[in-house]
Structures are given as C-alpha cells and as structure tokens.
Amino acid sequence: MSVSTWVALVVDDEPPMRDIITFALETQNFSTRTAGTAAAAWEILQSTPIDLVVLDVMLPDASGVDLCRRITTTSGTPVILLTALGDTPERIKGLEAGASDYVAKPFHPRELALRAAGLVRRSPSSERTEVTSGPLSINLRTATARVGGRRLDLSTHEYKLLSVFLTHPDEVLDYSRLLLLVWGDARYLGGRELLKTAVYRLRVKLEAADPDLHGIIKTVRGQGYALEQKGAAPVTDL
C-alpha cells in the first residue's frame, strides 16, 4: 500500500459522516484532517498545507458556500461540496463560489474518493512532495527520509510508519488505523505487537540520528501513538 501523498480537510458537523469520508479518502492516498465547523476549518487552513477540502454546505456556524468562497478567493485549493440530493440552488451557488465539484448525499464513498483523487492530480498542489517537522523530512516521490539533511536507513514499513506520523502531526492514531495505513490491513497478523516492534525500531533510529528526537513519537495509553511536533502543545497521554 502506498503512503499518503495528499492532505484533505473534511468539514462536516456529523462525526459518522466525517469517519466515512476520511476512511474513503485514505484508500486513495490521502491523509486527513477534520473539522465540524466553518471556524475550525478556517483555523486549520491557516496553519496546515491542505490539498483538497471536502465541505458540507450545511454547517452549524456558517454557510458552507460562504466558506467555499473564502477558500477559493484566497487560495487555489480545490473544494468538493456535499449537498442534499435535490438541492440544485445550493449546488449552483457553490459552483459560482468556486467549488471544483459537488457530490449529492447520499453518495458512494468510493466515488467521492476517486473524484477527490482526480481533482488533486489536476491541481498545482499535487506537486508537493516534501513533508517536514523540525529536523525530520520525507520525500514522498522518492520514498526517502532524512534527519537534518542526513538520510535515514529505514525499512519499507518503518518509512511508511514515519510518513503516516509526519502527515498526521499531533494526531493520535489508533492501532487499527496505523495497521491499515502501513500494512494495508487493520487485522494484520501480529497486530499490536507487530506495530509496537516497528515503533520501537523507528524510535531507536530517530534518536540515534538526533538525540533531540527522543520522545517525539508518543504512546497514548489505550489509544495508539502520536508524533509530537517541536514547539506544539504536548500530546496528552491519557
């Protein structure tokens, strides 16, 4: 399974819908950020490079169409609007506001994911190949990792694991999701023990390359792991 290449922001006030969309997008090489309000979405857009926004037109604090217009007038980020099946006026307003595409609810998750992948391939943002966090960097095109400019000697799965952490900064990733994104199967043989071993080996290599990277991958008890960016608020270990 290939590593995540693009970053999508999913904006919907219904958690089950966000989960469906994020899972579908991650099958097409996306990593995802999520927001339940227009304000939260805008905050993410101001601080994180985003390649695509999947945006519901009905949000609790603002119109999705208004947020779409704000996004498209300040950046080239493509937007897919989610609308009700018969809501033709809202679709027209969204396209006039600069949306690149729309998908009517109910929809097939795979169709949405394929449309999303097609959009970013045609977008200038698809050329982004470097992801960095402090001294850590990965090149998504060449599948290489570096610390302070020095190349890290990583196995295929160690590289994929680091890539997932770097494209999901400060986000707690549970065991099943990591197994899915790195090994391609949430029920992979060996499960948590396999993941624990891979995380341990990655930690050792990172710390050997730069002692300041000690503890950068946090264990969040009962949940999973998170990569803590330097200078960011500490990830809570519950």
Backbone hydrogen bonds, N-H to C=O, Kabsch-Sander energy under -0.5 kcal/mol:
donor,donor_aa,acceptor,acceptor_aa,energy
5,T,29,N,-2.9
6,W,29,N,-2.0
8,A,6,W,-0.5
8,A,31,S,-2.8
9,L,52,L,-2.7
10,V,8,A,-0.6
10,V,33,R,-2.9
11,V,9,L,-0.6
11,V,54,V,-3.2
12,D,10,V,-0.6
12,D,35,A,-2.1
17,M,14,E,-0.5
18,R,14,E,-2.1
19,D,15,P,-2.4
20,I,16,P,-2.1
21,I,17,M,-2.4
22,T,18,R,-2.8
23,F,19,D,-2.2
24,A,20,I,-2.0
25,L,21,I,-2.6
26,E,22,T,-2.1
27,T,23,F,-0.7
27,T,24,A,-1.0
28,Q,25,L,-1.8
29,N,26,E,-0.8
30,F,25,L,-1.4
31,S,6,W,-3.0
33,R,8,A,-2.5
35,A,10,V,-2.3
41,A,37,T,-2.0
42,W,38,A,-2.4
43,E,39,A,-1.9
44,I,40,A,-1.9
45,L,41,A,-2.4
46,Q,42,W,-1.5
47,S,43,E,-0.7
47,S,44,I,-1.2
48,T,44,I,-2.0
51,D,7,V,-2.8
52,L,7,V,-1.2
53,V,78,P,-2.1
54,V,9,L,-2.8
55,L,53,V,-0.6
55,L,80,I,-3.2
56,D,11,V,-2.4
57,V,82,L,-2.1
59,L,57,V,-0.8
59,L,62,A,-0.8
64,G,57,V,-2.5
67,L,63,S,-2.0
68,C,64,G,-2.5
69,R,65,V,-2.3
70,R,66,D,-2.0
71,I,67,L,-2.4
72,T,68,C,-2.8
73,T,69,R,-1.6
74,T,70,R,-0.6
74,T,71,I,-0.9
75,S,71,I,-1.3
80,I,53,V,-3.0
81,L,79,V,-0.5
81,L,101,D,-2.3
82,L,55,L,-2.8
83,T,81,L,-0.5
83,T,103,V,-2.0
85,L,105,K,-0.9
87,D,84,A,-1.7
88,T,86,G,-1.8
91,R,87,D,-1.7
92,I,88,T,-2.4
93,K,89,P,-2.5
94,G,90,E,-2.5
95,L,91,R,-2.4
96,E,92,I,-2.4
97,A,93,K,-1.5
98,G,95,L,-1.2
99,A,94,G,-2.4
100,S,79,V,-2.0
101,D,79,V,-1.4
103,V,81,L,-2.9
105,K,83,T,-3.6
111,E,108,H,-0.6
112,L,108,H,-1.9
113,A,109,P,-2.4
114,L,110,R,-2.5
115,R,111,E,-2.4
116,A,112,L,-2.5
117,A,113,A,-2.4
118,G,114,L,-2.1
119,L,115,R,-2.1
120,V,116,A,-2.1
121,R,117,A,-1.8
122,R,118,G,-1.1
123,S,120,V,-0.8
126,S,123,S,-1.9
127,E,124,P,-1.7
128,R,125,S,-1.7
131,V,138,I,-2.1
133,S,136,L,-2.5
136,L,133,S,-2.1
137,S,146,R,-2.1
138,I,131,V,-2.4
139,N,144,T,-2.6
140,L,129,T,-3.4
140,L,138,I,-0.6
143,A,139,N,-1.5
144,T,139,N,-1.2
146,R,137,S,-2.9
147,V,150,R,-2.8
148,G,135,P,-2.6
150,R,147,V,-2.0
152,L,145,A,-2.9
154,L,152,L,-1.1
159,Y,155,S,-2.5
160,K,156,T,-2.3
161,L,157,H,-2.4
162,L,158,E,-2.5
163,S,159,Y,-2.6
164,V,160,K,-2.3
165,F,161,L,-2.2
166,L,162,L,-2.6
167,T,163,S,-1.9
168,H,164,V,-0.5
168,H,165,F,-1.0
170,D,227,L,-2.8
171,E,168,H,-1.5
173,L,171,E,-0.6
173,L,225,Y,-3.4
174,D,172,V,-0.6
175,Y,223,Q,-0.9
178,L,174,D,-2.2
179,L,175,Y,-2.4
180,L,176,S,-2.2
181,L,177,R,-2.6
182,V,178,L,-2.4
183,W,179,L,-1.9
184,G,179,L,-0.7
184,G,180,L,-0.9
185,D,179,L,-1.4
188,Y,185,D,-1.5
191,G,188,Y,-2.2
193,E,190,G,-1.4
194,L,190,G,-1.0
195,L,191,G,-2.0
196,K,192,R,-3.0
197,T,193,E,-2.2
198,A,194,L,-2.0
199,V,195,L,-2.6
200,Y,196,K,-2.4
201,R,197,T,-2.3
202,L,198,A,-2.2
203,R,199,V,-2.6
204,V,200,Y,-2.2
205,K,201,R,-2.0
206,L,202,L,-2.4
207,E,203,R,-2.6
208,A,204,V,-2.1
209,A,205,K,-1.7
210,D,206,L,-1.9
213,L,210,D,-2.6
214,H,211,P,-1.7
216,I,213,L,-2.1
218,K,216,I,-0.8
218,K,226,A,-3.4
220,V,218,K,-0.6
220,V,224,G,-2.8
221,R,219,T,-0.8
223,Q,220,V,-2.5
224,G,220,V,-2.1
225,Y,173,L,-2.2
226,A,218,K,-1.9
228,E,216,I,-3.1
228,E,226,A,-0.6
229,Q,227,L,-0.7
232,A,229,Q,-1.8
238,L,236,T,-0.9
